[in-house]
Structure formats: structure tokens, C-alpha cells
């Protein structure tokens, strides 16, 4: 597990996280981040303003758990999810 919640991180999630094949869970809550990463569990709680739910989340083939709690999401849930 990698805990990076509440670190005032901004910008996009580094693509290099995708190279961490042993990483099962990544906690990124309470930051202002965007982007995708191929992991099993993704926690993006309290990342407002977040906008719409990115359809690319549906492309995360290893993703089995997704938490988007307490975001300012808009629009519909992508069919990929």
C-alpha cells in the first residue's frame, strides 16, 4: 500500500506509478489530482473540484475497488464502470 492522502498534491498522477507491479492499493484522497493508473484499488476521496467522472477509469483493467467519496462530480457514471 502507498498512502499519499492529504498531501496537497496537484497536477496529474505520475504514470510511473503504473510500473509498481506490487502496488495493490494507492491512497490519494484529499488532494487535487487527475489522470489514471493501473492498480487494483484507487481512493480519490475529497478531490474536489473533480468535475465529471472520467471515462478512463473504466479502462483500468486491474481495478476492483474505486472510491470517489465526497467529490463534486457531475454528469452520469461512464458505462465503462
N, CA, C and O atoms as a Maestro MAE file, in Angstrom:
{
 s_m_m2io_version
 :::
 2.0.0
}

f_m_ct {
 s_m_title
 :::
 protein
 m_atom[324] {
  # First column is atom index #
  i_m_mmod_type
  r_m_x_coord
  r_m_y_coord
  r_m_z_coord
  i_m_residue_number
  s_m_chain_name
  s_m_pdb_residue_name
  s_m_pdb_atom_name
  i_m_atomic_number
  :::
  1 25 0.834 -1.179 0.000 1 A "UNK " " N  " 7
  2 3 0.000 0.000 0.000 1 A "UNK " " CA " 6
  3 2 0.885 1.250 0.000 1 A "UNK " " C  " 6
  4 15 1.990 1.252 0.542 1 A "UNK " " O  " 8
  5 25 0.364 2.312 -0.625 2 A "UNK " " N  " 7
  6 3 1.060 3.596 -0.635 2 A "UNK " " CA " 6
  7 2 0.067 4.672 -0.224 2 A "UNK " " C  " 6
  8 15 -0.933 4.888 -0.908 2 A "UNK " " O  " 8
  9 25 0.332 5.343 0.879 3 A "UNK " " N  " 7
  10 3 -0.553 6.357 1.439 3 A "UNK " " CA " 6
  11 2 -0.019 7.746 1.121 3 A "UNK " " C  " 6
  12 15 1.015 8.156 1.648 3 A "UNK " " O  " 8
  13 25 -0.738 8.480 0.243 4 A "UNK " " N  " 7
  14 3 -0.364 9.838 -0.125 4 A "UNK " " CA " 6
  15 2 -1.528 10.811 0.077 4 A "UNK " " C  " 6
  16 15 -1.551 11.886 -0.521 4 A "UNK " " O  " 8
  17 25 -2.481 10.437 0.909 5 A "UNK " " N  " 7
  18 3 -3.638 11.288 1.158 5 A "UNK " " CA " 6
  19 2 -3.240 12.539 1.924 5 A "UNK " " C  " 6
  20 15 -2.280 12.537 2.695 5 A "UNK " " O  " 8
  21 25 -3.996 13.607 1.696 6 A "UNK " " N  " 7
  22 3 -3.858 14.871 2.432 6 A "UNK " " CA " 6
  23 2 -2.447 15.455 2.360 6 A "UNK " " C  " 6
  24 15 -1.918 15.936 3.362 6 A "UNK " " O  " 8
  25 25 -1.849 15.412 1.185 7 A "UNK " " N  " 7
  26 3 -0.506 15.961 0.994 7 A "UNK " " CA " 6
  27 2 -0.495 17.190 0.095 7 A "UNK " " C  " 6
  28 15 0.570 17.622 -0.347 7 A "UNK " " O  " 8
  29 25 -1.665 17.759 -0.181 8 A "UNK " " N  " 7
  30 3 -1.792 18.937 -1.042 8 A "UNK " " CA " 6
  31 2 -1.141 18.711 -2.410 8 A "UNK " " C  " 6
  32 15 -0.546 19.625 -2.981 8 A "UNK " " O  " 8
  33 25 -1.260 17.484 -2.927 9 A "UNK " " N  " 7
  34 3 -0.715 17.164 -4.245 9 A "UNK " " CA " 6
  35 2 -1.630 17.726 -5.317 9 A "UNK " " C  " 6
  36 15 -2.851 17.693 -5.170 9 A "UNK " " O  " 8
  37 25 -1.054 18.242 -6.394 10 A "UNK " " N  " 7
  38 3 -1.809 18.777 -7.517 10 A "UNK " " CA " 6
  39 2 -1.242 18.195 -8.810 10 A "UNK " " C  " 6
  40 15 -0.218 17.512 -8.795 10 A "UNK " " O  " 8
  41 25 -1.912 18.470 -9.921 11 A "UNK " " N  " 7
  42 3 -1.470 18.043 -11.247 11 A "UNK " " CA " 6
  43 2 -1.966 16.641 -11.559 11 A "UNK " " C  " 6
  44 15 -2.989 16.210 -11.026 11 A "UNK " " O  " 8
  45 25 -1.245 15.923 -12.423 12 A "UNK " " N  " 7
  46 3 -1.655 14.583 -12.831 12 A "UNK " " CA " 6
  47 2 -0.923 13.521 -12.017 12 A "UNK " " C  " 6
  48 15 0.171 13.754 -11.501 12 A "UNK " " O  " 8
  49 25 -1.540 12.367 -11.914 13 A "UNK " " N  " 7
  50 3 -0.915 11.234 -11.235 13 A "UNK " " CA " 6
  51 2 0.244 10.763 -12.098 13 A "UNK " " C  " 6
  52 15 0.043 10.507 -13.285 13 A "UNK " " O  " 8
  53 25 1.451 10.638 -11.552 14 A "UNK " " N  " 7
  54 3 2.605 10.216 -12.362 14 A "UNK " " CA " 6
  55 2 2.388 8.845 -12.994 14 A "UNK " " C  " 6
  56 15 1.984 7.902 -12.313 14 A "UNK " " O  " 8
  57 25 2.651 8.734 -14.271 15 A "UNK " " N  " 7
  58 3 2.471 7.459 -14.977 15 A "UNK " " CA " 6
  59 2 3.411 6.386 -14.450 15 A "UNK " " C  " 6
  60 15 3.154 5.196 -14.634 15 A "UNK " " O  " 8
  61 25 4.493 6.786 -13.802 16 A "UNK " " N  " 7
  62 3 5.454 5.825 -13.258 16 A "UNK " " CA " 6
  63 2 4.833 4.928 -12.185 16 A "UNK " " C  " 6
  64 15 5.341 3.837 -11.929 16 A "UNK " " O  " 8
  65 25 3.743 5.374 -11.555 17 A "UNK " " N  " 7
  66 3 3.061 4.516 -10.594 17 A "UNK " " CA " 6
  67 2 2.615 3.217 -11.264 17 A "UNK " " C  " 6
  68 15 2.515 2.183 -10.604 17 A "UNK " " O  " 8
  69 25 2.351 3.263 -12.549 18 A "UNK " " N  " 7
  70 3 1.942 2.072 -13.275 18 A "UNK " " CA " 6
  71 2 3.016 1.016 -13.364 18 A "UNK " " C  " 6
  72 15 2.722 -0.143 -13.656 18 A "UNK " " O  " 8
  73 25 4.260 1.394 -13.117 19 A "UNK " " N  " 7
  74 3 5.375 0.443 -13.144 19 A "UNK " " CA " 6
  75 2 5.536 -0.293 -11.821 19 A "UNK " " C  " 6
  76 15 6.329 -1.229 -11.731 19 A "UNK " " O  " 8
  77 25 4.808 0.110 -10.811 20 A "UNK " " N  " 7
  78 3 4.900 -0.520 -9.489 20 A "UNK " " CA " 6
  79 2 3.971 -1.732 -9.457 20 A "UNK " " C  " 6
  80 15 2.854 -1.656 -8.945 20 A "UNK " " O  " 8
  81 25 4.439 -2.834 -10.001 21 A "UNK " " N  " 7
  82 3 3.595 -4.013 -10.183 21 A "UNK " " CA " 6
  83 2 3.137 -4.638 -8.861 21 A "UNK " " C  " 6
  84 15 2.114 -5.322 -8.841 21 A "UNK " " O  " 8
  85 25 3.847 -4.430 -7.782 22 A "UNK " " N  " 7
  86 3 3.458 -4.980 -6.484 22 A "UNK " " CA " 6
  87 2 2.492 -4.065 -5.733 22 A "UNK " " C  " 6
  88 15 1.964 -4.448 -4.689 22 A "UNK " " O  " 8
  89 25 2.257 -2.862 -6.254 23 A "UNK " " N  " 7
  90 3 1.356 -1.914 -5.598 23 A "UNK " " CA " 6
  91 2 -0.085 -2.359 -5.792 23 A "UNK " " C  " 6
  92 15 -0.593 -2.406 -6.912 23 A "UNK " " O  " 8
  93 25 -0.737 -2.688 -4.672 24 A "UNK " " N  " 7
  94 3 -2.126 -3.133 -4.743 24 A "UNK " " CA " 6
  95 2 -3.098 -2.009 -4.433 24 A "UNK " " C  " 6
  96 15 -4.190 -1.963 -4.998 24 A "UNK " " O  " 8
  97 25 -2.715 -1.096 -3.537 25 A "UNK " " N  " 7
  98 3 -3.613 -0.042 -3.105 25 A "UNK " " CA " 6
  99 2 -2.873 1.283 -3.049 25 A "UNK " " C  " 6
  100 15 -1.772 1.371 -2.506 25 A "UNK " " O  " 8
  101 25 -3.485 2.303 -3.614 26 A "UNK " " N  " 7
  102 3 -2.912 3.645 -3.621 26 A "UNK " " CA " 6
  103 2 -3.940 4.602 -3.045 26 A "UNK " " C  " 6
  104 15 -5.046 4.718 -3.574 26 A "UNK " " O  " 8
  105 25 -3.590 5.281 -1.976 27 A "UNK " " N  " 7
  106 3 -4.477 6.248 -1.339 27 A "UNK " " CA " 6
  107 2 -4.057 7.649 -1.764 27 A "UNK " " C  " 6
  108 15 -2.954 8.092 -1.443 27 A "UNK " " O  " 8
  109 25 -4.931 8.346 -2.484 28 A "UNK " " N  " 7
  110 3 -4.647 9.694 -2.970 28 A "UNK " " CA " 6
  111 2 -5.724 10.680 -2.539 28 A "UNK " " C  " 6
  112 15 -5.844 11.756 -3.125 28 A "UNK " " O  " 8
  113 25 -6.488 10.339 -1.548 29 A "UNK " " N  " 7
  114 3 -7.591 11.178 -1.108 29 A "UNK " " CA " 6
  115 2 -7.138 12.535 -0.589 29 A "UNK " " C  " 6
  116 15 -6.006 12.704 -0.137 29 A "UNK " " O  " 8
  117 25 -8.052 13.499 -0.667 30 A "UNK " " N  " 7
  118 3 -7.855 14.847 -0.163 30 A "UNK " " CA " 6
  119 2 -6.670 15.547 -0.835 30 A "UNK " " C  " 6
  120 15 -5.894 16.233 -0.170 30 A "UNK " " O  " 8
  121 25 -6.536 15.378 -2.122 31 A "UNK " " N  " 7
  122 3 -5.569 16.069 -2.965 31 A "UNK " " CA " 6
  123 2 -6.325 16.641 -4.158 31 A "UNK " " C  " 6
  124 15 -7.543 16.484 -4.236 31 A "UNK " " O  " 8
  125 25 -5.647 17.293 -5.077 32 A "UNK " " N  " 7
  126 3 -6.254 17.799 -6.308 32 A "UNK " " CA " 6
  127 2 -5.495 17.178 -7.469 32 A "UNK " " C  " 6
  128 15 -4.576 17.782 -8.023 32 A "UNK " " O  " 8
  129 25 -5.892 15.965 -7.827 33 A "UNK " " N  " 7
  130 3 -5.174 15.190 -8.830 33 A "UNK " " CA " 6
  131 2 -6.087 14.790 -9.982 33 A "UNK " " C  " 6
  132 15 -7.311 14.787 -9.851 33 A "UNK " " O  " 8
  133 25 -5.473 14.453 -11.109 34 A "UNK " " N  " 7
  134 3 -6.198 13.912 -12.257 34 A "UNK " " CA " 6
  135 2 -5.319 12.848 -12.889 34 A "UNK " " C  " 6
  136 15 -4.145 12.710 -12.546 34 A "UNK " " O  " 8
  137 25 -5.895 12.105 -13.808 35 A "UNK " " N  " 7
  138 3 -5.138 11.070 -14.502 35 A "UNK " " CA " 6
  139 2 -5.564 9.679 -14.075 35 A "UNK " " C  " 6
  140 15 -6.454 9.525 -13.238 35 A "UNK " " O  " 8
  141 25 -4.933 8.669 -14.647 36 A "UNK " " N  " 7
  142 3 -5.268 7.280 -14.346 36 A "UNK " " CA " 6
  143 2 -4.008 6.480 -14.066 36 A "UNK " " C  " 6
  144 15 -2.894 6.908 -14.370 36 A "UNK " " O  " 8
  145 25 -4.212 5.308 -13.480 37 A "UNK " " N  " 7
  146 3 -3.101 4.429 -13.139 37 A "UNK " " CA " 6
  147 2 -3.613 2.994 -13.032 37 A "UNK " " C  " 6
  148 15 -4.712 2.781 -12.520 37 A "UNK " " O  " 8
  149 25 -2.845 1.997 -13.501 38 A "UNK " " N  " 7
  150 3 -3.314 0.605 -13.489 38 A "UNK " " CA " 6
  151 2 -3.075 -0.072 -12.143 38 A "UNK " " C  " 6
  152 15 -2.051 -0.733 -11.963 38 A "UNK " " O  " 8
  153 25 -3.999 0.078 -11.196 39 A "UNK " " N  " 7
  154 3 -3.891 -0.552 -9.888 39 A "UNK " " CA " 6
  155 2 -5.200 -1.239 -9.551 39 A "UNK " " C  " 6
  156 15 -6.177 -1.092 -10.285 39 A "UNK " " O  " 8
  157 25 -5.242 -1.997 -8.444 40 A "UNK " " N  " 7
  158 3 -6.435 -2.728 -8.048 40 A "UNK " " CA " 6
  159 2 -7.411 -1.876 -7.244 40 A "UNK " " C  " 6
  160 15 -8.623 -1.985 -7.432 40 A "UNK " " O  " 8
  161 25 -6.903 -1.039 -6.360 41 A "UNK " " N  " 7
  162 3 -7.761 -0.201 -5.518 41 A "UNK " " CA " 6
  163 2 -7.333 1.248 -5.666 41 A "UNK " " C  " 6
  164 15 -6.150 1.570 -5.551 41 A "UNK " " O  " 8
  165 25 -8.296 2.119 -5.920 42 A "UNK " " N  " 7
  166 3 -7.997 3.532 -6.119 42 A "UNK " " CA " 6
  167 2 -8.944 4.363 -5.263 42 A "UNK " " C  " 6
  168 15 -10.163 4.272 -5.404 42 A "UNK " " O  " 8
  169 25 -8.378 5.165 -4.383 43 A "UNK " " N  " 7
  170 3 -9.145 6.018 -3.493 43 A "UNK " " CA " 6
  171 2 -8.870 7.472 -3.861 43 A "UNK " " C  " 6
  172 15 -7.763 7.970 -3.661 43 A "UNK " " O  " 8
  173 25 -9.872 8.142 -4.393 44 A "UNK " " N  " 7
  174 3 -9.751 9.542 -4.790 44 A "UNK " " CA " 6
  175 2 -10.732 10.401 -4.004 44 A "UNK " " C  " 6
  176 15 -11.284 11.364 -4.538 44 A "UNK " " O  " 8
  177 25 -10.947 10.064 -2.760 45 A "UNK " " N  " 7
  178 3 -11.881 10.796 -1.910 45 A "UNK " " CA " 6
  179 2 -11.436 12.242 -1.716 45 A "UNK " " C  " 6
  180 15 -10.244 12.540 -1.638 45 A "UNK " " O  " 8
  181 25 -12.428 13.131 -1.640 46 A "UNK " " N  " 7
  182 3 -12.217 14.551 -1.345 46 A "UNK " " CA " 6
  183 2 -11.226 15.211 -2.293 46 A "UNK " " C  " 6
  184 15 -10.328 15.925 -1.847 46 A "UNK " " O  " 8
  185 25 -11.376 14.986 -3.583 47 A "UNK " " N  " 7
  186 3 -10.513 15.607 -4.577 47 A "UNK " " CA " 6
  187 2 -11.254 16.690 -5.334 47 A "UNK " " C  " 6
  188 15 -11.026 16.864 -6.532 47 A "UNK " " O  " 8
  189 25 -12.123 17.413 -4.678 48 A "UNK " " N  " 7
  190 3 -12.892 18.448 -5.337 48 A "UNK " " CA " 6
  191 2 -12.037 19.690 -5.545 48 A "UNK " " C  " 6
  192 15 -11.161 19.952 -4.721 48 A "UNK " " O  " 8
  193 25 -12.245 20.467 -6.600 49 A "UNK " " N  " 7
  194 3 -13.228 20.164 -7.653 49 A "UNK " " CA " 6
  195 2 -12.692 19.108 -8.607 49 A "UNK " " C  " 6
  196 15 -11.554 19.184 -9.070 49 A "UNK " " O  " 8
  197 25 -13.526 18.131 -8.889 50 A "UNK " " N  " 7
  198 3 -13.120 16.988 -9.694 50 A "UNK " " CA " 6
  199 2 -13.783 17.009 -11.066 50 A "UNK " " C  " 6
  200 15 -13.216 16.484 -12.025 50 A "UNK " " O  " 8
  201 25 -14.966 17.600 -11.183 51 A "UNK " " N  " 7
  202 3 -15.682 17.640 -12.457 51 A "UNK " " CA " 6
  203 2 -16.445 16.359 -12.695 51 A "UNK " " C  " 6
  204 15 -17.027 15.796 -11.769 51 A "UNK " " O  " 8
  205 25 -16.446 15.894 -13.933 52 A "UNK " " N  " 7
  206 3 -17.141 14.665 -14.286 52 A "UNK " " CA " 6
  207 2 -16.317 13.434 -13.949 52 A "UNK " " C  " 6
  208 15 -15.101 13.514 -13.775 52 A "UNK " " O  " 8
  209 25 -16.996 12.291 -13.859 53 A "UNK " " N  " 7
  210 3 -16.297 11.034 -13.625 53 A "UNK " " CA " 6
  211 2 -15.566 10.655 -14.900 53 A "UNK " " C  " 6
  212 15 -16.216 10.432 -15.921 53 A "UNK " " O  " 8
  213 25 -14.247 10.572 -14.886 54 A "UNK " " N  " 7
  214 3 -13.505 10.279 -16.113 54 A "UNK " " CA " 6
  215 2 -13.833 8.898 -16.669 54 A "UNK " " C  " 6
  216 15 -13.795 7.910 -15.934 54 A "UNK " " O  " 8
  217 25 -14.154 8.819 -17.958 55 A "UNK " " N  " 7
  218 3 -14.457 7.530 -18.572 55 A "UNK " " CA " 6
  219 2 -13.231 6.630 -18.578 55 A "UNK " " C  " 6
  220 15 -13.366 5.410 -18.667 55 A "UNK " " O  " 8
  221 25 -12.035 7.209 -18.484 56 A "UNK " " N  " 7
  222 3 -10.816 6.395 -18.481 56 A "UNK " " CA " 6
  223 2 -10.715 5.504 -17.255 56 A "UNK " " C  " 6
  224 15 -9.952 4.538 -17.262 56 A "UNK " " O  " 8
  225 25 -11.470 5.808 -16.195 57 A "UNK " " N  " 7
  226 3 -11.472 4.913 -15.039 57 A "UNK " " CA " 6
  227 2 -11.960 3.530 -15.445 57 A "UNK " " C  " 6
  228 15 -11.539 2.534 -14.857 57 A "UNK " " O  " 8
  229 25 -12.824 3.451 -16.422 58 A "UNK " " N  " 7
  230 3 -13.315 2.171 -16.924 58 A "UNK " " CA " 6
  231 2 -12.274 1.388 -17.683 58 A "UNK " " C  " 6
  232 15 -12.472 0.202 -17.949 58 A "UNK " " O  " 8
  233 25 -11.172 2.015 -18.041 59 A "UNK " " N  " 7
  234 3 -10.096 1.344 -18.762 59 A "UNK " " CA " 6
  235 2 -9.067 0.719 -17.829 59 A "UNK " " C  " 6
  236 15 -8.118 0.084 -18.288 59 A "UNK " " O  " 8
  237 25 -9.246 0.891 -16.537 60 A "UNK " " N  " 7
  238 3 -8.316 0.311 -15.563 60 A "UNK " " CA " 6
  239 2 -8.672 -1.151 -15.374 60 A "UNK " " C  " 6
  240 15 -9.502 -1.485 -14.529 60 A "UNK " " O  " 8
  241 25 -8.051 -2.028 -16.157 61 A "UNK " " N  " 7
  242 3 -8.433 -3.440 -16.193 61 A "UNK " " CA " 6
  243 2 -8.175 -4.164 -14.877 61 A "UNK " " C  " 6
  244 15 -8.832 -5.168 -14.604 61 A "UNK " " O  " 8
  245 25 -7.253 -3.697 -14.060 62 A "UNK " " N  " 7
  246 3 -6.958 -4.346 -12.786 62 A "UNK " " CA " 6
  247 2 -7.803 -3.788 -11.647 62 A "UNK " " C  " 6
  248 15 -7.790 -4.341 -10.547 62 A "UNK " " O  " 8
  249 25 -8.538 -2.706 -11.888 63 A "UNK " " N  " 7
  250 3 -9.277 -2.029 -10.831 63 A "UNK " " CA " 6
  251 2 -10.450 -2.879 -10.340 63 A "UNK " " C  " 6
  252 15 -11.323 -3.259 -11.120 63 A "UNK " " O  " 8
  253 25 -10.457 -3.168 -9.042 64 A "UNK " " N  " 7
  254 3 -11.560 -3.914 -8.445 64 A "UNK " " CA " 6
  255 2 -12.275 -3.104 -7.378 64 A "UNK " " C  " 6
  256 15 -13.374 -3.465 -6.959 64 A "UNK " " O  " 8
  257 25 -11.655 -1.999 -6.929 65 A "UNK " " N  " 7
  258 3 -12.268 -1.158 -5.906 65 A "UNK " " CA " 6
  259 2 -11.976 0.301 -6.219 65 A "UNK " " C  " 6
  260 15 -10.826 0.682 -6.436 65 A "UNK " " O  " 8
  261 25 -13.032 1.115 -6.241 66 A "UNK " " N  " 7
  262 3 -12.912 2.533 -6.562 66 A "UNK " " CA " 6
  263 2 -13.729 3.334 -5.558 66 A "UNK " " C  " 6
  264 15 -14.909 3.055 -5.345 66 A "UNK " " O  " 8
  265 25 -13.094 4.336 -4.937 67 A "UNK " " N  " 7
  266 3 -13.798 5.202 -4.007 67 A "UNK " " CA " 6
  267 2 -13.670 6.645 -4.472 67 A "UNK " " C  " 6
  268 15 -12.564 7.170 -4.605 67 A "UNK " " O  " 8
  269 25 -14.814 7.284 -4.720 68 A "UNK " " N  " 7
  270 3 -14.867 8.678 -5.142 68 A "UNK " " CA " 6
  271 2 -15.681 9.503 -4.155 68 A "UNK " " C  " 6
  272 15 -16.307 10.492 -4.537 68 A "UNK " " O  " 8
  273 25 -15.676 9.109 -2.908 69 A "UNK " " N  " 7
  274 3 -16.472 9.741 -1.855 69 A "UNK " " CA " 6
  275 2 -16.155 11.223 -1.716 69 A "UNK " " C  " 6
  276 15 -14.995 11.632 -1.769 69 A "UNK " " O  " 8
  277 25 -17.202 12.021 -1.539 70 A "UNK " " N  " 7
  278 3 -17.098 13.444 -1.217 70 A "UNK " " CA " 6
  279 2 -16.361 14.246 -2.297 70 A "UNK " " C  " 6
  280 15 -15.497 15.063 -1.979 70 A "UNK " " O  " 8
  281 25 -16.694 14.020 -3.548 71 A "UNK " " N  " 7
  282 3 -16.195 14.811 -4.660 71 A "UNK " " CA " 6
  283 2 -17.349 15.613 -5.244 71 A "UNK " " C  " 6
  284 15 -18.514 15.296 -5.004 71 A "UNK " " O  " 8
  285 25 -17.035 16.629 -5.993 72 A "UNK " " N  " 7
  286 3 -18.059 17.422 -6.670 72 A "UNK " " CA " 6
  287 2 -18.218 16.896 -8.096 72 A "UNK " " C  " 6
  288 15 -17.909 17.591 -9.064 72 A "UNK " " O  " 8
  289 25 -18.699 15.675 -8.210 73 A "UNK " " N  " 7
  290 3 -18.846 15.043 -9.512 73 A "UNK " " CA " 6
  291 2 -20.092 15.556 -10.219 73 A "UNK " " C  " 6
  292 15 -21.078 15.918 -9.578 73 A "UNK " " O  " 8
  293 25 -20.036 15.582 -11.536 74 A "UNK " " N  " 7
  294 3 -21.176 15.997 -12.329 74 A "UNK " " CA " 6
  295 2 -21.350 15.033 -13.488 74 A "UNK " " C  " 6
  296 15 -20.418 14.315 -13.851 74 A "UNK " " O  " 8
  297 25 -22.533 15.016 -14.062 75 A "UNK " " N  " 7
  298 3 -22.804 14.151 -15.192 75 A "UNK " " CA " 6
  299 2 -23.134 12.732 -14.759 75 A "UNK " " C  " 6
  300 15 -23.348 12.459 -13.578 75 A "UNK " " O  " 8
  301 25 -23.172 11.835 -15.734 76 A "UNK " " N  " 7
  302 3 -23.542 10.449 -15.459 76 A "UNK " " CA " 6
  303 2 -22.292 9.582 -15.251 76 A "UNK " " C  " 6
  304 15 -21.180 9.967 -15.613 76 A "UNK " " O  " 8
  305 25 -22.509 8.412 -14.663 77 A "UNK " " N  " 7
  306 3 -21.426 7.461 -14.458 77 A "UNK " " CA " 6
  307 2 -21.099 6.837 -15.805 77 A "UNK " " C  " 6
  308 15 -22.006 6.346 -16.477 77 A "UNK " " O  " 8
  309 25 -19.834 6.837 -16.226 78 A "UNK " " N  " 7
  310 3 -19.462 6.256 -17.520 78 A "UNK " " CA " 6
  311 2 -19.841 4.783 -17.614 78 A "UNK " " C  " 6
  312 15 -19.723 4.044 -16.636 78 A "UNK " " O  " 8
  313 25 -20.288 4.363 -18.773 79 A "UNK " " N  " 7
  314 3 -20.708 2.973 -18.963 79 A "UNK " " CA " 6
  315 2 -19.557 1.988 -18.751 79 A "UNK " " C  " 6
  316 15 -19.796 0.818 -18.453 79 A "UNK " " O  " 8
  317 25 -18.323 2.445 -18.899 80 A "UNK " " N  " 7
  318 3 -17.162 1.584 -18.699 80 A "UNK " " CA " 6
  319 2 -17.050 1.083 -17.255 80 A "UNK " " C  " 6
  320 15 -16.413 0.063 -16.990 80 A "UNK " " O  " 8
  321 25 -17.677 1.814 -16.328 81 A "UNK " " N  " 7
  322 3 -17.637 1.409 -14.926 81 A "UNK " " CA " 6
  323 2 -18.779 0.475 -14.616 81 A "UNK " " C  " 6
  324 15 -18.916 0.022 -13.480 81 A "UNK " " O  " 8
  :::
 }
 m_bond[323] {
  # First column is bond index #
  i_m_from
  i_m_to
  i_m_order
  :::
  1 1 2 1
  2 2 3 1
  3 3 4 2
  4 3 5 1
  5 5 6 1
  6 6 7 1
  7 7 8 2
  8 7 9 1
  9 9 10 1
  10 10 11 1
  11 11 12 2
  12 11 13 1
  13 13 14 1
  14 14 15 1
  15 15 16 2
  16 15 17 1
  17 17 18 1
  18 18 19 1
  19 19 20 2
  20 19 21 1
  21 21 22 1
  22 22 23 1
  23 23 24 2
  24 23 25 1
  25 25 26 1
  26 26 27 1
  27 27 28 2
  28 27 29 1
  29 29 30 1
  30 30 31 1
  31 31 32 2
  32 31 33 1
  33 33 34 1
  34 34 35 1
  35 35 36 2
  36 35 37 1
  37 37 38 1
  38 38 39 1
  39 39 40 2
  40 39 41 1
  41 41 42 1
  42 42 43 1
  43 43 44 2
  44 43 45 1
  45 45 46 1
  46 46 47 1
  47 47 48 2
  48 47 49 1
  49 49 50 1
  50 50 51 1
  51 51 52 2
  52 51 53 1
  53 53 54 1
  54 54 55 1
  55 55 56 2
  56 55 57 1
  57 57 58 1
  58 58 59 1
  59 59 60 2
  60 59 61 1
  61 61 62 1
  62 62 63 1
  63 63 64 2
  64 63 65 1
  65 65 66 1
  66 66 67 1
  67 67 68 2
  68 67 69 1
  69 69 70 1
  70 70 71 1
  71 71 72 2
  72 71 73 1
  73 73 74 1
  74 74 75 1
  75 75 76 2
  76 75 77 1
  77 77 78 1
  78 78 79 1
  79 79 80 2
  80 79 81 1
  81 81 82 1
  82 82 83 1
  83 83 84 2
  84 83 85 1
  85 85 86 1
  86 86 87 1
  87 87 88 2
  88 87 89 1
  89 89 90 1
  90 90 91 1
  91 91 92 2
  92 91 93 1
  93 93 94 1
  94 94 95 1
  95 95 96 2
  96 95 97 1
  97 97 98 1
  98 98 99 1
  99 99 100 2
  100 99 101 1
  101 101 102 1
  102 102 103 1
  103 103 104 2
  104 103 105 1
  105 105 106 1
  106 106 107 1
  107 107 108 2
  108 107 109 1
  109 109 110 1
  110 110 111 1
  111 111 112 2
  112 111 113 1
  113 113 114 1
  114 114 115 1
  115 115 116 2
  116 115 117 1
  117 117 118 1
  118 118 119 1
  119 119 120 2
  120 119 121 1
  121 121 122 1
  122 122 123 1
  123 123 124 2
  124 123 125 1
  125 125 126 1
  126 126 127 1
  127 127 128 2
  128 127 129 1
  129 129 130 1
  130 130 131 1
  131 131 132 2
  132 131 133 1
  133 133 134 1
  134 134 135 1
  135 135 136 2
  136 135 137 1
  137 137 138 1
  138 138 139 1
  139 139 140 2
  140 139 141 1
  141 141 142 1
  142 142 143 1
  143 143 144 2
  144 143 145 1
  145 145 146 1
  146 146 147 1
  147 147 148 2
  148 147 149 1
  149 149 150 1
  150 150 151 1
  151 151 152 2
  152 151 153 1
  153 153 154 1
  154 154 155 1
  155 155 156 2
  156 155 157 1
  157 157 158 1
  158 158 159 1
  159 159 160 2
  160 159 161 1
  161 161 162 1
  162 162 163 1
  163 163 164 2
  164 163 165 1
  165 165 166 1
  166 166 167 1
  167 167 168 2
  168 167 169 1
  169 169 170 1
  170 170 171 1
  171 171 172 2
  172 171 173 1
  173 173 174 1
  174 174 175 1
  175 175 176 2
  176 175 177 1
  177 177 178 1
  178 178 179 1
  179 179 180 2
  180 179 181 1
  181 181 182 1
  182 182 183 1
  183 183 184 2
  184 183 185 1
  185 185 186 1
  186 186 187 1
  187 187 188 2
  188 187 189 1
  189 189 190 1
  190 190 191 1
  191 191 192 2
  192 191 193 1
  193 193 194 1
  194 194 195 1
  195 195 196 2
  196 195 197 1
  197 197 198 1
  198 198 199 1
  199 199 200 2
  200 199 201 1
  201 201 202 1
  202 202 203 1
  203 203 204 2
  204 203 205 1
  205 205 206 1
  206 206 207 1
  207 207 208 2
  208 207 209 1
  209 209 210 1
  210 210 211 1
  211 211 212 2
  212 211 213 1
  213 213 214 1
  214 214 215 1
  215 215 216 2
  216 215 217 1
  217 217 218 1
  218 218 219 1
  219 219 220 2
  220 219 221 1
  221 221 222 1
  222 222 223 1
  223 223 224 2
  224 223 225 1
  225 225 226 1
  226 226 227 1
  227 227 228 2
  228 227 229 1
  229 229 230 1
  230 230 231 1
  231 231 232 2
  232 231 233 1
  233 233 234 1
  234 234 235 1
  235 235 236 2
  236 235 237 1
  237 237 238 1
  238 238 239 1
  239 239 240 2
  240 239 241 1
  241 241 242 1
  242 242 243 1
  243 243 244 2
  244 243 245 1
  245 245 246 1
  246 246 247 1
  247 247 248 2
  248 247 249 1
  249 249 250 1
  250 250 251 1
  251 251 252 2
  252 251 253 1
  253 253 254 1
  254 254 255 1
  255 255 256 2
  256 255 257 1
  257 257 258 1
  258 258 259 1
  259 259 260 2
  260 259 261 1
  261 261 262 1
  262 262 263 1
  263 263 264 2
  264 263 265 1
  265 265 266 1
  266 266 267 1
  267 267 268 2
  268 267 269 1
  269 269 270 1
  270 270 271 1
  271 271 272 2
  272 271 273 1
  273 273 274 1
  274 274 275 1
  275 275 276 2
  276 275 277 1
  277 277 278 1
  278 278 279 1
  279 279 280 2
  280 279 281 1
  281 281 282 1
  282 282 283 1
  283 283 284 2
  284 283 285 1
  285 285 286 1
  286 286 287 1
  287 287 288 2
  288 287 289 1
  289 289 290 1
  290 290 291 1
  291 291 292 2
  292 291 293 1
  293 293 294 1
  294 294 295 1
  295 295 296 2
  296 295 297 1
  297 297 298 1
  298 298 299 1
  299 299 300 2
  300 299 301 1
  301 301 302 1
  302 302 303 1
  303 303 304 2
  304 303 305 1
  305 305 306 1
  306 306 307 1
  307 307 308 2
  308 307 309 1
  309 309 310 1
  310 310 311 1
  311 311 312 2
  312 311 313 1
  313 313 314 1
  314 314 315 1
  315 315 316 2
  316 315 317 1
  317 317 318 1
  318 318 319 1
  319 319 320 2
  320 319 321 1
  321 321 322 1
  322 322 323 1
  323 323 324 2
  :::
 }
}
